[in-house]
Amino acid sequence: MKKYFLATISALALLGGSASAADLIPEVKAAPVFYNWSGFYVGADVGTAWASYNGDDRFDASFSTSYQAYGVLAGVHGGWNYQTGPLVFGVEANLDYSNARGSAAVVNEIGENAGGSANLASRVDWIATFVGRGGITSGPVLYYLLGGIALNNTEHTAEVTPSIVNGGFAEQTIRASRSGYVLGAGAEFAVWQNFSAKLEYNYMDFGRISMSSPAVEGEPFYLDQQVHVLKLGLSYFFR
């Protein structure tokens, strides 16, 4: 009888000890499945830009030029998101200033200046985009695609080396504002309270425009422009 009594007391003591140890283990709550991406936000971004230029004269097969422009950019953005389950939809506006610049030597075909040459340089001053975004979120990460309208202003400068006999233009600058479309993709991460960070790629096509630069060509020529942008952004959400 005494043995059974002692065994019972020992079992109760063990159970009590186990319960006390369990009380010391903190309760772990499951993290929410989806981060809340809904609401308005503003932010800033920095990155790199590179542009491609291809020029030709439809009336003169001997005239053509192709060159790249490289540089950095920085700007601001703002937008609004709506989340339903894991799906997120929104709109965003972005304005970046850039110093992307490139140039190419072009043979001068002007009759009065035949034999001379021109250096055609292009510098992207600013780029603006107005896009719609759609994506899917997994916890604190949002993966998205975007598409919309792109605008930019580019400065084109022709610096001429005239022929020895006739001389010619010394320099000519043309500013061209262009519109086109933008497509892109990115990933955005909730990093701290109301802040998020994103990595984004944009492809912009501004088509071809007709330009008149007597320093480069005796008649109007066409210049295509495509721009690629890779940037990092930081956003603050108003909740």
Secondary structure as the mmCIF struct_conf table of DSSP 4:
data_model
#
loop_
_struct_conf.conf_type_id
_struct_conf.id
_struct_conf.beg_label_comp_id
_struct_conf.beg_label_asym_id
_struct_conf.beg_label_seq_id
_struct_conf.end_label_comp_id
_struct_conf.end_label_asym_id
_struct_conf.end_label_seq_id
HELX_RH_AL_P HELX_RH_AL_P1 LYS A 2 LEU A 24
BEND BEND1 ILE A 25 ILE A 25
HELX_LH_PP_P HELX_LH_PP_P1 PRO A 26 PRO A 32
BEND BEND2 VAL A 33 VAL A 33
STRN STRN1 PHE A 34 PHE A 34
STRN STRN2 GLY A 39 ASP A 57
TURN_TY1_P TURN_TY1_P1 ARG A 58 PHE A 59
STRN STRN3 ASP A 60 THR A 84
TURN_TY1_P TURN_TY1_P2 GLY A 85 PRO A 86
STRN STRN4 LEU A 87 SER A 98
STRN STRN5 ARG A 101 VAL A 107
HELX_RH_3T_P HELX_RH_3T_P1 GLY A 111 ASN A 113
TURN_TY1_P TURN_TY1_P3 ALA A 114 GLY A 115
STRN STRN6 SER A 117 SER A 138
STRN STRN7 GLY A 139 GLY A 139
TURN_TY1_P TURN_TY1_P4 PRO A 140 PRO A 140
STRN STRN8 VAL A 141 THR A 161
STRN STRN9 SER A 163 SER A 163
TURN_TY1_P TURN_TY1_P5 ILE A 164 ASN A 166
STRN STRN10 GLY A 167 GLY A 167
STRN STRN11 GLU A 171 TRP A 192
TURN_TY1_P TURN_TY1_P6 GLN A 193 ASN A 194
STRN STRN12 PHE A 195 MET A 211
TURN_TY1_P TURN_TY1_P7 PRO A 214 VAL A 216
BEND BEND3 GLY A 218 GLU A 219
STRN STRN13 PHE A 221 PHE A 238
#
